[in-house]
Each structure stands twice: as C-alpha cells, then as structure tokens.
Amino acid sequence: MLGLRPRTERSSVVNEFEYDRRRRRQWLAGEARAEGVERRTLLRMMAAAGVLAAPAVVGSGRAFAAAGSPVPGIVKPLPPEWFVPRGTNAEMRWDALPREEFHVPVERFFVRNHTSTPLVDGAGWRLRLFGTGLRGGEVSFDLDQLRRLPSTSTTAIVECAGNGRSFYTSQQHQSVPGTPWTLGGVGSARWRGVRLAELLRRAGLGWDAVDVMPTGLDPEYVAADGTVLGHVRRPLPIAKALDDALLAYEMNGEPLTPDHGAPVRLVVPGWVGVASIKWVGSLEVSAQPLYSPWNTDFYRLFGPDYPAGGSAPLAEQVVKSAFELAAGAELARGRQHRLHGRSWSGSAAVREVEISTDGGTHWLRAHLRDTPRAGTWTRWSFDWRPETAGPYELRARATDRQGNTQPVTAVFNREGYLFGAVVAHPVTVV
C-alpha cells in the first residue's frame, strides 16, 4: 500500500517554478500530454524557461453568459445589500459581512463562475478517477461511498486570483481586462470532506504520478474568439494534492449548494481559487505532466516584469487586507469609531496588521481579534477618533509570519492577477 507523503510547510510543498520548468522539458522530449492546448500555446510557454525566445501574445477568455438575468447563471438570490453583480459573478459586500461571524454565511459567499452554475443530481453523481498515474486502472466513487470514507474538516479561504483587480486601474492607473473585483472576491468557510490524498491512496496511486487534473461539470468554456476550450480543469502537482487538498461535500456544516460546487468540489488551501475546481466530475491522475488552458493561457503572469512566455502557473495567494466598511462611508467627527477588518495570506498566518488614517504617513498596530492561523483570515479592530471634518483615506497593511508585507504598489501584470498592494479606503468625516 502506498504511504502518503509527509505534510510540510506550505511554502516548501513544491517549488512551482522548478516544477513548471521540468514539465516543459518533459513536453519537449515527448513525455508530456497537453490535451486541449495548442502547440503554439506551449511554444510560448517554453520562452518562460529560456528554452525558446519567441514573445508571448496571449488573449483573454470570456465565458458564455446565460440570458435573462442581471447575474446570469447564478442560482441563489443576490440581494443588492449583500452583493455587487460582476458579469457572471457576484462580489461580496464587506460592509454587509456579519462582524461576529468568522466564516462567511453560505448565502453571502461570493460566486465566481467561468460559465454558469450547473444543477448536478447528487444521487446520480459519480467521481471518475483514471490515468497513467493509477496502478490498477480506472475507479469511481458515488457520493455515499465518498461520505463513508474518513472525513476531514478544515477552515480555508477561497479567493479569486483577480480579487482586487480594479485597483490596478483606480490606484495605479494601469488598464487591465477581466472582472473588476474590488476586494469581495474572497470568502472563508468551514469545509468538510475527504482528503484528496486519502482518495488517491484508495484508488491505487502509482509511485510515478506527477499531476492530478480535476475537471468540473459546468458548461464548456468558450473564449472571446469562439474557441471552445472545454470544461474548466487545471492540473495540481502531486505534492500539493497529497498535502492539504480536500474533496469537500459540506460547507459551514451543510451540504454544498449549487453555486458553491454541489455535490462535491475541490478546496486547495492557500492557492488561487481556480485550483479549487467546483462540481468535480473526474480526476485524471497522470504519470505525465498535464496542461490545460487554465495553467497556460490563463492564470500566469504576463507583462514587462515577467519572462516573455509568462510566469509559472499561479499558485499561492498574496497578502491582503480589507475594511468591513463601505467605500465612501460617512463618520461623525469628535466621536470614537471602532474600525473593523480582516487580513489574510496564502503563504502563512498573519503576524501583524497596521492601520494608517492619514494616507500612509503614520502607521499604528491594530488589535488582532483572533489567534492567527495559516489558510484563513484574521479579524482585527482599530479605534479612531477624527476631530476634523473632510475626506480621509484609510489604509490597512498586513504582514504574515514569513515576512510578506503588503507593498505600496503591486507589480503590474497584463491580466490583473494577485493585486496585493495596500488599498486606499475613502471615507468622509462629517
């Protein structure tokens, strides 16, 4: 029986750049498969490793939009006091987040759809595992079988890689495409399910497996130029798959709802949200490296500060902070106000949070309301008594236990991913 690899600190689970470079070399040698990825796309990737010198020209994708709804394809109600519609997505309003609840209630959790929410019958659902990385061939599990396996519960954040994208434009005056999220493309929940490592062990994981590719059951994704890219799928390195990835069937103590991946979804703590595939229908376990559009054309960093073929595929999220306060809120002068917010990092637990009420000139420590833990956020508060009326820009800056701190500006990338700079939060004192 195959033993599981020991759990390690998240930062040392896998060196994503080295992993990516090794996979490119294997592809060039004819040892890798890239179903659904055109050769010219992979040739562009070679440049990132210095294998080829051709420049990258990568277009952005756009999902189908179902007609007849202001937020097409989302099942649950989206009251405007809780959500901001964003195309096929719904952004959580931070000022509507229940302050005393650590987790985001399911009904208020943000929704990120590449296409639209499918309604999957749990009674007929089966998870298919197949590929060259399994010793005994294809196997499958239904929902009852999955629920009978040893279960694990974990608190983890799911966050869109583009969360904060709008600030590239509003703060840094840099034009980027895509959903103009502010900071509400994120949520923390308590997930329960089966460790992916446990399922792979029972399926007969081979010693030579290198990638696991989950594929969703949502409608196929169609790019802006009409190219059908298939169902959303993205390979996960075996080291991460065996570390803390979870096949979840419950969220905050209840069965998953359709918009959040029912009947089963993947949760990959600390990593960009696209890794946490919803509505999982199959897992390809491969002894060859795998590619899909979601780790080649999408979810890499392209721009003047990155290699010609782009960065390695996105993995860990960056440090962020958000005020639980509406942008442009009015506060009374001469009164003490307790400001609240949350900070998080994909790499480590939060170490400290600092607040500036004068546009970033002076900083003071916020009070941490929780014991910081890796994989989720930390709530904080800060008392402020403004004596002068007028406009102010509040700022929150977090540092995690690996020393990662929110910078003044984020390094530009063409798709607007991973905005981690300090955000200016406008308020007016009256």
C-alpha positions as a Markdown table, in Angstrom:
| # | Residue | x | y | z |
|---|---|---|---|---|
| 1 | Met | 0.0 | 0.0 | 0.0 |
| 2 | Leu | 1.3 | 3.4 | -0.9 |
| 3 | Gly | 2.2 | 5.6 | 2.0 |
| 4 | Leu | 1.3 | 9.2 | 1.9 |
| 5 | Arg | 4.0 | 11.8 | 1.7 |
| 6 | Pro | 4.6 | 13.7 | 4.9 |
| 7 | Arg | 2.9 | 17.1 | 5.4 |
| 8 | Thr | 5.2 | 20.0 | 5.2 |
| 9 | Glu | 5.1 | 23.8 | 5.5 |
| 10 | Arg | 3.0 | 25.2 | 2.6 |
| 11 | Ser | 5.9 | 27.3 | 1.3 |
| 12 | Ser | 8.0 | 24.1 | 0.8 |
| 13 | Val | 5.4 | 21.8 | -0.6 |
| 14 | Val | 6.5 | 22.4 | -4.2 |
| 15 | Asn | 8.8 | 24.9 | -5.9 |
| 16 | Glu | 6.3 | 25.9 | -8.6 |
| 17 | Phe | 8.9 | 27.4 | -10.9 |
| 18 | Glu | 11.1 | 24.4 | -10.9 |
| 19 | Tyr | 8.1 | 22.1 | -11.3 |
| 20 | Asp | 6.9 | 24.1 | -14.3 |
| 21 | Arg | 10.4 | 24.1 | -15.9 |
| 22 | Arg | 10.7 | 20.4 | -15.5 |
| 23 | Arg | 7.3 | 19.8 | -17.1 |
| 24 | Arg | 8.2 | 22.0 | -20.1 |
| 25 | Arg | 11.3 | 19.9 | -20.7 |
| 26 | Gln | 9.3 | 16.7 | -20.5 |
| 27 | Trp | 6.9 | 18.1 | -23.1 |
| 28 | Leu | 9.7 | 19.0 | -25.4 |
| 29 | Ala | 11.0 | 15.4 | -25.1 |
| 30 | Gly | 7.6 | 14.0 | -26.0 |
| 31 | Glu | 6.9 | 12.8 | -22.4 |
| 32 | Ala | 4.0 | 15.1 | -21.6 |
| 33 | Arg | 0.4 | 15.4 | -22.8 |
| 34 | Ala | -1.5 | 18.6 | -23.2 |
| 35 | Glu | -5.0 | 17.8 | -24.4 |
| 36 | Gly | -6.9 | 20.9 | -25.5 |
| 37 | Val | -3.8 | 23.1 | -25.6 |
| 38 | Glu | -2.5 | 24.1 | -29.0 |
| 39 | Arg | 1.2 | 23.6 | -29.8 |
| 40 | Arg | 1.7 | 27.3 | -30.3 |
| 41 | Thr | 0.5 | 28.0 | -26.7 |
| 42 | Leu | 3.0 | 25.6 | -25.3 |
| 43 | Leu | 5.7 | 27.0 | -27.5 |
| 44 | Arg | 5.0 | 30.4 | -25.9 |
| 45 | Met | 5.4 | 28.7 | -22.6 |
| 46 | Met | 8.9 | 27.5 | -23.5 |
| 47 | Ala | 10.1 | 31.1 | -23.5 |
| 48 | Ala | 9.4 | 31.4 | -19.8 |
| 49 | Ala | 12.1 | 28.8 | -19.1 |
| 50 | Gly | 14.5 | 30.2 | -21.7 |
| 51 | Val | 14.0 | 27.3 | -24.0 |
| 52 | Leu | 12.7 | 29.4 | -26.8 |
| 53 | Ala | 13.0 | 33.1 | -27.4 |
| 54 | Ala | 9.6 | 33.8 | -29.1 |
| 55 | Pro | 7.5 | 36.5 | -27.5 |
| 56 | Ala | 4.1 | 35.6 | -25.9 |
| 57 | Val | 0.9 | 37.0 | -27.3 |
| 58 | Val | -1.9 | 35.7 | -25.1 |
| 59 | Gly | -5.6 | 36.6 | -25.4 |
| 60 | Ser | -8.1 | 36.6 | -22.5 |
| 61 | Gly | -11.1 | 34.3 | -22.4 |
| 62 | Arg | -14.8 | 35.2 | -21.8 |
| 63 | Ala | -17.4 | 32.8 | -20.6 |
| 64 | Phe | -20.8 | 32.2 | -22.1 |
| 65 | Ala | -23.4 | 34.4 | -20.4 |
| 66 | Ala | -26.9 | 32.9 | -19.9 |
| 67 | Ala | -29.6 | 35.4 | -20.9 |
| 68 | Gly | -32.5 | 36.9 | -18.9 |
| 69 | Ser | -30.7 | 37.6 | -15.6 |
| 70 | Pro | -28.6 | 40.6 | -14.3 |
| 71 | Val | -26.2 | 37.9 | -13.0 |
| 72 | Pro | -26.6 | 35.1 | -15.5 |
| 73 | Gly | -26.2 | 31.5 | -14.4 |
| 74 | Ile | -26.2 | 32.0 | -10.6 |
| 75 | Val | -28.9 | 30.1 | -8.7 |
| 76 | Lys | -29.1 | 31.7 | -5.3 |
| 77 | Pro | -30.7 | 35.1 | -4.5 |
| 78 | Leu | -28.3 | 38.1 | -4.8 |
| 79 | Pro | -29.8 | 40.9 | -2.8 |
| 80 | Pro | -28.0 | 44.2 | -3.6 |
| 81 | Glu | -27.3 | 44.9 | 0.1 |
| 82 | Trp | -25.2 | 41.8 | 0.1 |
| 83 | Phe | -23.7 | 41.6 | -3.4 |
| 84 | Val | -22.3 | 43.6 | -6.3 |
| 85 | Pro | -23.0 | 41.9 | -9.7 |
| 86 | Arg | -19.9 | 41.4 | -11.8 |
| 87 | Gly | -20.9 | 39.8 | -15.1 |
| 88 | Thr | -21.4 | 36.1 | -14.4 |
| 89 | Asn | -20.1 | 36.6 | -10.9 |
| 90 | Ala | -21.3 | 38.1 | -7.6 |
| 91 | Glu | -18.9 | 40.1 | -5.3 |
| 92 | Met | -19.4 | 40.0 | -1.6 |
| 93 | Arg | -20.0 | 43.4 | 0.1 |
| 94 | Trp | -17.6 | 43.8 | 3.0 |
| 95 | Asp | -19.9 | 46.2 | 4.8 |
| 96 | Ala | -22.6 | 43.5 | 4.9 |
| 97 | Leu | -20.4 | 40.8 | 6.4 |
| 98 | Pro | -21.7 | 39.8 | 9.9 |
| 99 | Arg | -19.0 | 41.1 | 12.1 |
| 100 | Glu | -19.2 | 38.4 | 14.8 |
| 101 | Glu | -19.2 | 35.5 | 12.3 |
| 102 | Phe | -15.8 | 34.2 | 11.4 |
| 103 | His | -17.0 | 32.4 | 8.4 |
| 104 | Val | -19.0 | 33.9 | 5.6 |
| 105 | Pro | -22.5 | 32.5 | 5.6 |
| 106 | Val | -23.2 | 30.4 | 2.5 |
| 107 | Glu | -26.0 | 32.8 | 1.4 |
| 108 | Arg | -23.5 | 35.7 | 1.4 |
| 109 | Phe | -20.5 | 33.9 | 0.0 |
| 110 | Phe | -19.2 | 35.4 | -3.3 |
| 111 | Val | -19.7 | 33.5 | -6.5 |
| 112 | Arg | -17.1 | 33.0 | -9.3 |
| 113 | Asn | -18.3 | 31.2 | -12.4 |
| 114 | His | -16.4 | 30.7 | -15.6 |
| 115 | Thr | -19.7 | 29.8 | -17.3 |
| 116 | Ser | -22.8 | 29.1 | -15.2 |
| 117 | Thr | -23.9 | 27.1 | -12.2 |
| 118 | Pro | -24.9 | 23.5 | -13.2 |
| 119 | Leu | -27.6 | 21.6 | -11.3 |
| 120 | Val | -26.0 | 18.3 | -10.6 |
| 121 | Asp | -28.1 | 15.4 | -9.3 |
| 122 | Gly | -26.1 | 14.1 | -6.3 |
| 123 | Ala | -28.0 | 10.8 | -6.4 |
| 124 | Gly | -26.6 | 10.0 | -9.9 |
| 125 | Trp | -23.2 | 11.7 | -9.4 |
| 126 | Arg | -20.1 | 9.6 | -9.6 |
| 127 | Leu | -16.4 | 10.7 | -9.4 |
| 128 | Arg | -14.3 | 9.0 | -12.0 |
| 129 | Leu | -10.6 | 8.6 | -11.4 |
| 130 | Phe | -8.4 | 7.4 | -14.3 |
| 131 | Gly | -5.0 | 7.9 | -15.8 |
| 132 | Thr | -1.5 | 6.5 | -16.1 |
| 133 | Gly | -0.7 | 7.5 | -12.5 |
| 134 | Leu | -3.0 | 4.8 | -11.1 |
| 135 | Arg | -1.7 | 1.3 | -10.6 |
| 136 | Gly | -5.0 | -0.6 | -11.0 |
| 137 | Gly | -6.8 | 1.4 | -13.7 |
| 138 | Glu | -10.0 | 3.4 | -13.6 |
| 139 | Val | -12.1 | 3.5 | -10.5 |
| 140 | Ser | -15.2 | 5.6 | -9.4 |
| 141 | Phe | -16.9 | 6.6 | -6.2 |
| 142 | Asp | -20.5 | 7.8 | -5.7 |
| 143 | Leu | -21.5 | 10.3 | -3.1 |
| 144 | Asp | -22.5 | 7.7 | -0.5 |
| 145 | Gln | -19.2 | 5.9 | -0.9 |
| 146 | Leu | -17.3 | 9.2 | -0.5 |
| 147 | Arg | -19.2 | 10.0 | 2.7 |
| 148 | Arg | -18.3 | 6.7 | 4.2 |
| 149 | Leu | -14.6 | 7.4 | 3.9 |
| 150 | Pro | -12.7 | 9.0 | 6.8 |
| 151 | Ser | -13.7 | 12.7 | 6.8 |
| 152 | Thr | -11.7 | 15.8 | 7.5 |
| 153 | Ser | -12.8 | 19.3 | 8.4 |
| 154 | Thr | -10.8 | 22.4 | 7.7 |
| 155 | Thr | -11.2 | 26.2 | 7.7 |
| 156 | Ala | -9.9 | 27.6 | 4.4 |
| 157 | Ile | -10.2 | 30.7 | 2.2 |
| 158 | Val | -11.3 | 30.5 | -1.4 |
| 159 | Glu | -10.2 | 33.6 | -3.3 |
| 160 | Cys | -10.3 | 34.5 | -7.0 |
| 161 | Ala | -6.9 | 35.2 | -8.5 |
| 162 | Gly | -8.3 | 38.5 | -9.8 |
| 163 | Asn | -9.6 | 39.7 | -6.4 |
| 164 | Gly | -8.5 | 43.4 | -6.2 |
| 165 | Arg | -8.0 | 43.7 | -9.9 |
| 166 | Ser | -9.9 | 47.0 | -10.2 |
| 167 | Phe | -7.2 | 48.7 | -8.1 |
| 168 | Tyr | -4.6 | 48.3 | -10.9 |
| 169 | Thr | -6.7 | 50.9 | -12.7 |
| 170 | Ser | -8.2 | 53.0 | -9.9 |
| 171 | Gln | -5.0 | 53.3 | -7.8 |
| 172 | Gln | -2.1 | 52.6 | -10.3 |
| 173 | His | -3.7 | 53.9 | -13.5 |
| 174 | Gln | -2.9 | 50.7 | -15.3 |
| 175 | Ser | -5.5 | 49.2 | -17.7 |
| 176 | Val | -6.3 | 45.5 | -17.2 |
| 177 | Pro | -9.2 | 43.3 | -18.6 |
| 178 | Gly | -11.4 | 41.0 | -16.7 |
| 179 | Thr | -13.9 | 41.2 | -13.9 |
| 180 | Pro | -13.2 | 44.5 | -12.0 |
| 181 | Trp | -13.3 | 43.0 | -8.5 |
| 182 | Thr | -12.6 | 45.3 | -5.5 |
| 183 | Leu | -11.8 | 43.0 | -2.5 |
| 184 | Gly | -15.0 | 41.0 | -2.3 |
| 185 | Gly | -13.9 | 38.0 | -4.4 |
| 186 | Val | -12.9 | 36.1 | -1.3 |
| 187 | Gly | -14.5 | 34.1 | 1.5 |
| 188 | Ser | -13.6 | 31.8 | 4.4 |
| 189 | Ala | -15.7 | 28.7 | 5.2 |
| 190 | Arg | -15.5 | 25.5 | 7.2 |
| 191 | Trp | -15.2 | 22.7 | 4.7 |
| 192 | Arg | -15.8 | 19.0 | 5.3 |
| 193 | Gly | -14.9 | 16.2 | 3.0 |
| 194 | Val | -12.3 | 13.6 | 2.2 |
| 195 | Arg | -8.6 | 14.4 | 1.8 |
| 196 | Leu | -7.6 | 14.1 | -1.8 |
| 197 | Ala | -4.6 | 12.1 | -0.5 |
| 198 | Glu | -6.9 | 9.5 | 1.1 |
| 199 | Leu | -8.9 | 9.1 | -2.1 |
| 200 | Leu | -5.8 | 8.7 | -4.2 |
| 201 | Arg | -4.4 | 6.1 | -1.9 |
| 202 | Arg | -7.6 | 4.1 | -2.1 |
| 203 | Ala | -7.7 | 4.4 | -5.9 |
| 204 | Gly | -4.2 | 3.0 | -6.1 |
| 205 | Leu | -1.9 | 5.9 | -6.6 |
| 206 | Gly | 1.3 | 5.0 | -8.5 |
| 207 | Trp | 4.8 | 5.9 | -7.4 |
| 208 | Asp | 5.3 | 7.8 | -10.7 |
| 209 | Ala | 2.3 | 10.1 | -10.5 |
| 210 | Val | 3.1 | 13.7 | -11.1 |
| 211 | Asp | -0.2 | 15.5 | -11.7 |
| 212 | Val | -3.8 | 15.3 | -10.7 |
| 213 | Met | -6.3 | 17.1 | -13.0 |
| 214 | Pro | -9.8 | 17.8 | -11.7 |
| 215 | Thr | -12.4 | 18.6 | -14.3 |
| 216 | Gly | -15.7 | 20.4 | -13.5 |
| 217 | Leu | -19.2 | 19.6 | -14.7 |
| 218 | Asp | -20.1 | 23.2 | -15.5 |
| 219 | Pro | -20.8 | 24.1 | -19.2 |
| 220 | Glu | -17.9 | 24.2 | -21.5 |
| 221 | Tyr | -15.9 | 27.5 | -21.6 |
| 222 | Val | -15.9 | 29.5 | -24.9 |
| 223 | Ala | -13.2 | 32.1 | -25.5 |
| 224 | Ala | -13.9 | 35.5 | -26.9 |
| 225 | Asp | -12.8 | 34.3 | -30.4 |
| 226 | Gly | -15.3 | 31.5 | -30.3 |
| 227 | Thr | -12.8 | 28.7 | -29.5 |
| 228 | Val | -14.4 | 26.0 | -27.3 |
| 229 | Leu | -11.8 | 25.3 | -24.5 |
| 230 | Gly | -13.9 | 22.5 | -22.8 |
| 231 | His | -14.8 | 22.1 | -19.2 |
| 232 | Val | -12.8 | 24.1 | -16.6 |
| 233 | Arg | -9.9 | 22.0 | -15.5 |
| 234 | Arg | -6.4 | 22.7 | -14.0 |
| 235 | Pro | -3.7 | 20.2 | -13.1 |
| 236 | Leu | -2.5 | 20.1 | -9.5 |
| 237 | Pro | 1.1 | 19.0 | -8.6 |
| 238 | Ile | 1.1 | 15.7 | -6.8 |
| 239 | Ala | 2.9 | 17.2 | -3.8 |
| 240 | Lys | 0.1 | 19.7 | -3.2 |
| 241 | Ala | -2.6 | 17.1 | -3.9 |
| 242 | Leu | -1.1 | 14.9 | -1.1 |
| 243 | Asp | -0.6 | 17.8 | 1.3 |
| 244 | Asp | -3.9 | 19.6 | 2.2 |
| 245 | Ala | -6.3 | 19.4 | -0.8 |
| 246 | Leu | -9.8 | 18.4 | 0.2 |
| 247 | Leu | -12.7 | 17.0 | -1.8 |
| 248 | Ala | -15.5 | 18.8 | 0.1 |
| 249 | Tyr | -19.1 | 17.9 | 0.2 |
| 250 | Glu | -20.1 | 20.3 | 3.1 |
| 251 | Met | -19.7 | 24.0 | 3.6 |
| 252 | Asn | -20.3 | 25.5 | 7.1 |
| 253 | Gly | -21.9 | 22.4 | 8.3 |
| 254 | Glu | -24.4 | 21.9 | 5.5 |
| 255 | Pro | -24.3 | 20.1 | 2.1 |
| 256 | Leu | -22.8 | 22.2 | -0.6 |
| 257 | Thr | -25.2 | 24.4 | -2.6 |
| 258 | Pro | -25.2 | 24.5 | -6.4 |
| 259 | Asp | -23.3 | 27.9 | -6.7 |
| 260 | His | -20.6 | 26.6 | -4.4 |
| 261 | Gly | -19.9 | 23.3 | -6.1 |
| 262 | Ala | -22.6 | 20.8 | -5.2 |
| 263 | Pro | -22.3 | 17.9 | -4.8 |
| 264 | Val | -18.5 | 17.9 | -4.5 |
| 265 | Arg | -15.8 | 20.4 | -5.1 |
| 266 | Leu | -12.0 | 20.6 | -4.5 |
| 267 | Val | -10.7 | 23.0 | -1.9 |
| 268 | Val | -7.0 | 23.9 | -2.2 |
| 269 | Pro | -6.0 | 26.0 | 0.8 |
| 270 | Gly | -3.8 | 29.0 | 0.2 |
| 271 | Trp | -3.9 | 28.7 | -3.6 |
| 272 | Val | -5.7 | 30.8 | -6.2 |
| 273 | Gly | -9.4 | 30.0 | -6.4 |
| 274 | Val | -9.2 | 28.4 | -9.9 |
| 275 | Ala | -7.4 | 25.5 | -8.3 |
| 276 | Ser | -10.4 | 24.7 | -6.2 |
| 277 | Ile | -12.5 | 23.3 | -9.0 |
| 278 | Lys | -16.2 | 23.2 | -8.4 |
| 279 | Trp | -18.7 | 20.4 | -9.4 |
| 280 | Val | -15.8 | 17.9 | -9.8 |
| 281 | Gly | -16.8 | 15.1 | -12.1 |
| 282 | Ser | -13.4 | 13.4 | -12.8 |
| 283 | Leu | -9.8 | 13.3 | -11.6 |
| 284 | Glu | -7.1 | 12.4 | -14.1 |
| 285 | Val | -4.1 | 11.0 | -12.2 |
| 286 | Ser | -1.1 | 11.1 | -14.6 |
| 287 | Ala | 2.5 | 9.9 | -14.7 |
| 288 | Gln | 3.0 | 12.6 | -17.4 |
| 289 | Pro | 2.7 | 16.3 | -16.8 |
| 290 | Leu | -0.6 | 17.8 | -17.8 |
| 291 | Tyr | -1.6 | 21.2 | -19.2 |
| 292 | Ser | -4.9 | 22.9 | -19.8 |
| 293 | Pro | -5.8 | 26.5 | -20.9 |
| 294 | Trp | -6.2 | 27.3 | -17.2 |
| 295 | Asn | -2.4 | 27.0 | -16.5 |
| 296 | Thr | -1.1 | 28.1 | -19.9 |
| 297 | Asp | -3.1 | 31.0 | -21.5 |
| 298 | Phe | -4.8 | 31.9 | -18.2 |
| 299 | Tyr | -3.6 | 32.2 | -14.6 |
| 300 | Arg | 0.0 | 33.1 | -15.4 |
| 301 | Leu | 1.6 | 36.5 | -15.1 |
| 302 | Phe | 2.4 | 38.3 | -18.3 |
| 303 | Gly | 4.0 | 41.7 | -18.5 |
| 304 | Pro | 7.2 | 43.7 | -18.8 |
| 305 | Asp | 8.5 | 42.4 | -15.4 |
| 306 | Tyr | 7.9 | 38.7 | -16.3 |
| 307 | Pro | 9.6 | 36.3 | -18.8 |
| 308 | Ala | 8.5 | 36.5 | -22.4 |
| 309 | Gly | 6.4 | 33.3 | -22.0 |
| 310 | Gly | 4.9 | 34.4 | -18.7 |
| 311 | Ser | 5.5 | 33.3 | -15.1 |
| 312 | Ala | 5.0 | 29.8 | -13.8 |
| 313 | Pro | 1.3 | 28.9 | -13.2 |
| 314 | Leu | -0.2 | 30.8 | -10.3 |
| 315 | Ala | -0.2 | 29.0 | -7.0 |
| 316 | Glu | -0.2 | 30.8 | -3.6 |
| 317 | Gln | -2.2 | 33.9 | -3.0 |
| 318 | Val | -0.7 | 37.1 | -1.7 |
| 319 | Val | -1.2 | 39.1 | 1.5 |
| 320 | Lys | -4.4 | 41.3 | 1.6 |
| 321 | Ser | -6.5 | 43.4 | 4.0 |
| 322 | Ala | -10.0 | 44.7 | 3.8 |
| 323 | Phe | -12.1 | 47.1 | 5.9 |
| 324 | Glu | -15.6 | 45.9 | 6.9 |
| 325 | Leu | -16.8 | 49.3 | 5.9 |
| 326 | Ala | -18.4 | 50.7 | 2.7 |
| 327 | Ala | -16.2 | 52.8 | 0.5 |
| 328 | Gly | -17.2 | 56.4 | 0.9 |
| 329 | Ala | -18.8 | 55.8 | 4.3 |
| 330 | Glu | -19.5 | 58.9 | 6.5 |
| 331 | Leu | -18.2 | 59.0 | 10.0 |
| 332 | Ala | -19.0 | 61.6 | 12.7 |
| 333 | Arg | -16.2 | 63.9 | 13.8 |
| 334 | Gly | -15.4 | 64.2 | 17.5 |
| 335 | Arg | -16.5 | 60.6 | 18.2 |
| 336 | Gln | -14.5 | 57.4 | 18.6 |
| 337 | His | -15.1 | 54.8 | 15.9 |
| 338 | Arg | -14.1 | 51.2 | 16.1 |
| 339 | Leu | -12.9 | 50.2 | 12.6 |
| 340 | His | -13.1 | 46.5 | 11.8 |
| 341 | Gly | -11.5 | 44.4 | 9.1 |
| 342 | Arg | -9.8 | 41.2 | 8.1 |
| 343 | Ser | -6.3 | 40.2 | 6.7 |
| 344 | Trp | -5.1 | 37.0 | 5.2 |
| 345 | Ser | -2.2 | 35.4 | 3.2 |
| 346 | Gly | -1.8 | 32.3 | 1.1 |
| 347 | Ser | 1.7 | 31.6 | 2.5 |
| 348 | Ala | 1.4 | 31.8 | 6.3 |
| 349 | Ala | -0.6 | 33.1 | 9.2 |
| 350 | Val | -0.9 | 36.8 | 9.7 |
| 351 | Arg | 1.7 | 38.3 | 12.1 |
| 352 | Glu | 0.5 | 41.9 | 12.4 |
| 353 | Val | -1.8 | 44.4 | 10.9 |
| 354 | Glu | -1.1 | 48.2 | 10.8 |
| 355 | Ile | -3.6 | 51.0 | 10.2 |
| 356 | Ser | -3.0 | 54.5 | 8.7 |
| 357 | Thr | -5.6 | 57.2 | 8.9 |
| 358 | Asp | -3.6 | 59.9 | 7.2 |
| 359 | Gly | -3.0 | 58.4 | 3.8 |
| 360 | Gly | 0.0 | 56.2 | 4.8 |
| 361 | Thr | 2.2 | 58.7 | 6.6 |
| 362 | His | 1.9 | 57.2 | 10.0 |
| 363 | Trp | 1.0 | 53.6 | 11.0 |
| 364 | Leu | -0.3 | 52.1 | 14.2 |
| 365 | Arg | -0.9 | 48.5 | 15.2 |
| 366 | Ala | -4.4 | 47.1 | 15.0 |
| 367 | His | -5.8 | 44.8 | 17.7 |
| 368 | Leu | -6.0 | 41.2 | 16.4 |
| 369 | Arg | -9.3 | 39.6 | 17.4 |
| 370 | Asp | -8.3 | 36.1 | 16.5 |
| 371 | Thr | -5.3 | 33.8 | 17.0 |
| 372 | Pro | -3.8 | 33.9 | 13.5 |
| 373 | Arg | -3.8 | 30.6 | 11.6 |
| 374 | Ala | -2.5 | 29.7 | 8.2 |
| 375 | Gly | -5.0 | 29.2 | 5.5 |
| 376 | Thr | -7.6 | 31.6 | 6.8 |
| 377 | Trp | -8.0 | 35.3 | 7.7 |
| 378 | Thr | -7.6 | 37.1 | 11.0 |
| 379 | Arg | -10.1 | 39.7 | 12.2 |
| 380 | Trp | -8.9 | 43.0 | 13.6 |
| 381 | Ser | -10.1 | 46.3 | 15.1 |
| 382 | Phe | -8.7 | 49.8 | 15.4 |
| 383 | Asp | -10.1 | 52.7 | 17.4 |
| 384 | Trp | -10.1 | 56.1 | 15.6 |
| 385 | Arg | -11.4 | 59.5 | 16.8 |
| 386 | Pro | -11.2 | 62.0 | 13.9 |
| 387 | Glu | -11.5 | 65.6 | 15.1 |
| 388 | Thr | -11.5 | 67.4 | 11.7 |
| 389 | Ala | -14.2 | 67.1 | 9.1 |
| 390 | Gly | -13.3 | 66.3 | 5.5 |
| 391 | Pro | -12.2 | 63.4 | 3.2 |
| 392 | Tyr | -9.8 | 60.7 | 4.5 |
| 393 | Glu | -8.1 | 57.7 | 3.0 |
| 394 | Leu | -7.8 | 54.8 | 5.5 |
| 395 | Arg | -5.2 | 52.1 | 4.8 |
| 396 | Ala | -4.6 | 48.6 | 6.3 |
| 397 | Arg | -1.3 | 46.8 | 5.9 |
| 398 | Ala | -0.7 | 43.2 | 6.9 |
| 399 | Thr | 2.5 | 41.2 | 7.4 |
| 400 | Asp | 2.5 | 37.4 | 7.6 |
| 401 | Arg | 4.8 | 35.1 | 9.6 |
| 402 | Gln | 7.0 | 34.6 | 6.6 |
| 403 | Gly | 7.7 | 38.3 | 6.4 |
| 404 | Asn | 5.5 | 39.0 | 3.4 |
| 405 | Thr | 4.1 | 42.6 | 3.7 |
| 406 | Gln | 1.6 | 44.4 | 1.5 |
| 407 | Pro | 3.6 | 46.8 | -0.7 |
| 408 | Val | 2.7 | 50.4 | -1.7 |
| 409 | Thr | 2.2 | 49.3 | -5.3 |
| 410 | Ala | 1.6 | 45.9 | -7.0 |
| 411 | Val | 3.8 | 44.8 | -9.8 |
| 412 | Phe | 1.7 | 45.1 | -13.0 |
| 413 | Asn | 0.7 | 42.1 | -15.0 |
| 414 | Arg | -1.5 | 42.1 | -18.1 |
| 415 | Glu | -4.4 | 40.1 | -16.7 |
| 416 | Gly | -4.6 | 41.9 | -13.3 |
| 417 | Tyr | -4.0 | 39.0 | -11.1 |
| 418 | Leu | -2.7 | 38.9 | -7.5 |
| 419 | Phe | -3.2 | 42.6 | -6.5 |
| 420 | Gly | -1.7 | 42.7 | -3.0 |
| 421 | Ala | -0.8 | 46.3 | -2.5 |
| 422 | Val | -2.2 | 48.4 | 0.3 |
| 423 | Val | -5.7 | 49.7 | -0.7 |
| 424 | Ala | -6.8 | 53.3 | -0.1 |
| 425 | His | -10.2 | 53.2 | 1.5 |
| 426 | Pro | -12.0 | 56.5 | 1.2 |
| 427 | Val | -14.3 | 57.8 | 4.0 |
| 428 | Thr | -15.7 | 61.2 | 4.8 |
| 429 | Val | -15.8 | 62.7 | 8.3 |
| 430 | Val | -18.8 | 65.0 | 8.8 |
